[in-house]
């Protein structure tokens, strides 16, 4: 197929490269170096014979929104800014070719007239070959919830608690996870009007993550605060970090180099509440540039 006829112009490439670069600066990829290399290598192997639909991992009937999401996934993965990170110094051309190809696919499939001409050129055989399914709704929700959680951790480091709470509410709605509920509850304890919500969030964290003494103690402390407020007694002060306990405990944890719980890749485990606290404490400040946050 003469896909070169639909190649992106230098001006288009520059504009798309700048936009994806800003997206990566605001929301870095959440994968390891080894996984990143493997996914780029897989694209290099497939790009020569892949249709535009296959390259963006969308079906022939994909909506414009799905085409946009597919492009964002691929373009963020292969943006040339990753060259040094992936050990591709001097071989940046690999990423440049992939980024150019993905951009050409987006420009074609997002334009009704160009897409119609492309589909006509593909023919029935190409349509059948391009039937690769897009990400499932569950996968999309997990990705979005994880992105919201990571952004919330960064916002907590900047003490932007209100927006962090909104991000976490959305995260637990679309993909309930214990650590999302723990961080949400920690933030809700900062406001006496949110204590009932904090208690509910800690309870959901325990339901999803199983017994955790620190979360159980935090829940008990929130309940004592609610009882004290209801009776007019002075409420017990609660540490701003929620289940972390006293400031001395948090400082000691940081000094001794406590690490978050390991994921499925192996390594020592620790309670998810402790892992959440480590992520908050170790987040750089400021963690995000002072520009509006955008969703994928």
C-alpha positions, 0 to 999 in steps of 0.5 A, spaced: 500 500 500 502 507 498 502 509 505 507 514 503 502 518 500 499 519 507 505 521 510 505 526 515 508 533 513 514 536 517 509 541 520 504 536 522 510 532 525 513 538 529 506 539 532 504 532 534 511 531 537 510 537 541 503 536 544 505 528 545 512 531 549 507 535 553 503 530 555 509 525 557 512 531 561 505 531 565 504 524 565 510 520 564 509 512 562 508 507 568 512 502 565 519 499 566 524 500 562 524 492 560 517 492 558 518 499 554 523 496 550 519 490 549 513 494 546 517 498 542 521 492 539 514 489 537 512 495 534 518 495 530 517 488 528 510 489 526 510 496 523 512 494 516 506 490 514 501 493 519 495 497 517 494 503 520 488 500 524 493 494 527 498 500 528 493 503 533 490 497 535 483 499 533 478 496 529 475 498 522 469 500 526 473 504 531 470 511 533 474 517 532 475 517 540 478 510 539 482 512 534 485 518 538 486 514 544 489 509 540 494 514 537 495 517 544 497 510 547 502 509 541 505 516 540 506 516 548 510 509 547 514 511 541 516 519 542 523 520 540 524 523 547 525 516 550 531 515 546 536 516 552 531 512 557 531 506 552 539 506 551 538 508 543 543 514 543 545 514 536 539 510 533 533 515 535 531 514 528 527 507 530 523 511 534 522 517 529 520 512 524 515 509 529 512 516 531 511 518 524 508 512 522 503 512 528 502 520 526 500 518 519 495 513 521 492 518 526 491 523 520 488 518 516 483 515 520 481 521 524 479 524 517 473 521 514 474 522 507 482 520 508 479 514 512 474 512 506 479 512 501 484 508 505 478 503 507 477 502 499 484 501 498 485 496 504 479 492 501 476 486 504 482 482 505 485 488 509 479 489 513 479 482 515 486 483 517 485 489 521 480 486 526 484 487 532 480 489 538 481 495 541 483 495 549 477 492 553 473 497 557 476 494 563 483 495 561 481 502 559 478 503 566 484 500 570 489 505 566 485 511 567 484 509 574 492 508 575 493 514 572 489 518 576 492 515 582 499 517 580 497 524 579 493 524 586 500 522 589 503 528 585 498 533 587 498 531 595 506 532 594 504 539 592 498 540 597 493 540 592 488 536 596 482 538 593 483 536 586 487 530 588 480 527 592 476 528 585 481 524 582 481 519 587 474 519 587 474 517 580 479 512 580 475 508 586 469 509 581 472 505 575 477 501 578 476 500 586 483 498 589 485 498 596 491 503 595 486 508 592 481 508 598 487 508 603 489 515 600 482 517 599 481 516 606 487 519 608 485 526 605 478 525 607 480 525 614 483 532 613 476 535 614 471 534 619 465 534 614 468 528 610 469 523 616 464 519 615 466 518 607 473 517 610 470 511 615 467 508 609 473 509 604 478 505 610 472 500 610 472 499 603 480 498 603 480 493 608 474 489 604 478 489 598 485 489 601 484 484 607 486 485 614 491 491 615 493 493 622 494 501 620 488 501 616 484 498 622 487 503 627 486 509 622 479 507 621 478 506 629 481 513 630 476 516 625 470 513 629 473 516 635 473 523 632 466 522 629 464 520 636 467 526 640 464 531 635 457 528 636 458 529 643 461 535 643 468 533 646 475 535 643 476 531 638 483 527 638 488 530 633 489 525 627 496 526 623 495 529 616 498 523 613 492 518 616 495 511 617 502 513 618 501 515 625 505 521 628 510 525 624 516 522 628 514 515 625 513 518 618 520 521 619 523 514 622 520 511 616 524 515 611 530 515 615 531 508 615 529 507 607 523 504 608 520 501 601 513 500 598 510 493 597 513 490 591 508 488 585 507 481 582 514 482 579 517 479 586 520 482 592 518 483 599 511 485 601 509 490 606 502 492 607 499 497 602 497 502 607 505 503 608 506 503 600 501 508 599 505 513 605 512 511 602 509 514 595 506 520 598 513 521 602 518 520 596 514 524 591 518 530 588 515 537 590 513 540 585 511 533 582 507 536 576 509 542 572 504 548 573 500 547 566 493 545 566 492 537 567 489 533 561 486 526 560 488 521 555 
